[in-house]
Amino acid sequence: MNEQYSKGTIEGDKKTEWICGCFQTTDNYFKFCSMHNQTLQKAIQAQIDELDMTLVIE
């Protein structure tokens, strides 16, 4: 665990402590820490076709 990334958030009555460097920016982009980056990239790439997020250009 890298302490510089540790932060707490409270949403309603649920308190969460983040233990890694993943975060969401204020303009809704996500940054993944080195521990989770490869796994989350694979998960997102696997969903792109299913979510119909691309347009094929010939």
TIMARRO-556134 format. One line per 5 residues: number of its first residue (from 1); their letters; for each residue x, y, z of C-alpha. Coordinates in Angstrom, 1 decimal, always signed. Each point is the difference from the previous one (the first is absolute). Example, Ala and Ser with C-alpha at 12.3 -4.5 7.8 and 13.67 -1.06 7.14 Angstrom:
<rs>
1	as	+12.3/-4.5/+7.8  +1.4/+3.4/-0.7
</rs>
This chain:
<rs>
1	mneqy	+0.0/+0.0/+0.0  +1.3/+3.4/-1.0  -1.1/+2.4/+2.8  +0.1/+3.1/-2.3  -3.0/-1.4/-1.9
6	skgti	-2.0/-1.0/+3.1  -3.1/+2.1/+0.4  -3.4/-0.4/+1.6  -3.4/+0.9/-1.6  -3.4/+0.0/+1.6
11	egdkk	-3.1/-0.6/-2.2  -3.2/+0.0/+2.0  +0.5/-2.2/+3.0  +2.7/-2.0/-1.7  +3.7/+0.8/+0.7
16	tewic	+2.6/-1.3/-2.4  +3.8/+0.1/+0.4  +1.8/-0.3/-3.3  +3.2/-2.0/+0.4  +1.6/+0.5/-3.5
21	gcfqt	+0.6/+2.8/-2.5  -3.1/-0.5/-2.1  -2.1/+3.1/-0.2  -2.7/+1.9/-2.0  +0.8/+3.5/-1.1
26	tdnyf	-2.5/+2.9/+0.3  -0.6/-0.2/-3.7  -1.0/-3.7/+0.3  +3.2/-1.6/-1.3  +1.5/-2.9/+1.8
31	kfcsm	+3.6/-0.5/+1.0  +1.1/-3.5/+1.0  +2.9/-0.8/+2.3  +2.8/-2.3/-1.3  -1.4/-2.9/+2.1
36	hnqtl	-3.4/+0.1/-1.7  +0.7/+1.6/-3.4  +0.5/-3.1/-2.1  -3.0/-1.9/+1.4  -2.3/+3.0/-0.3
41	qkaiq	+1.2/+0.7/-3.5  -0.8/-3.5/-1.1  -3.4/+0.2/+1.6  -0.9/+3.2/-1.7  +1.4/-1.1/-3.4
46	aqide	-2.1/-3.2/+0.3  -3.2/+2.1/+0.4  +0.6/+2.5/-2.8  -1.7/-2.2/-2.7  -2.8/-1.1/+2.3
51	ldmtl	-0.8/+3.6/+1.0  +0.1/+1.1/-3.7  +2.3/+2.9/+0.8  +1.9/+0.0/-3.4  -0.9/+0.7/-3.5
56	vie	+1.7/-1.9/-2.8  +1.4/+2.4/-2.6  +1.1/-1.5/-3.4
</rs>
